[in-house]
């Protein structure tokens, strides 16, 4: 219950901070392509399950993406933190 309340507060804060940004709709063709790819991957997950557990994949793949893009993630994080004046990060 506490976690749910915290997530609701974060959601409201994100809507207040980023609510003014007007992002266009994602193209339907691209959405369909991504959905068909993910369906193909997850329908054949049992074959992959002979070699790697699905739980391992769900933990390793996002971690791998972040590690491969660590420099960009770090720069984005520091840029955001520099925009907060009371932190005093230069």
Buried (B, 14 or more C-beta within 10 A) or exposed (E): EEEEEEEEEEEEEEEEEEEEEEEEEEEEEEEEEEEEEEEEEEEEEEEEEEEEEEEEBEEEEEEEEEEEEEEEEEEEEEEEEEEEEEEEEE
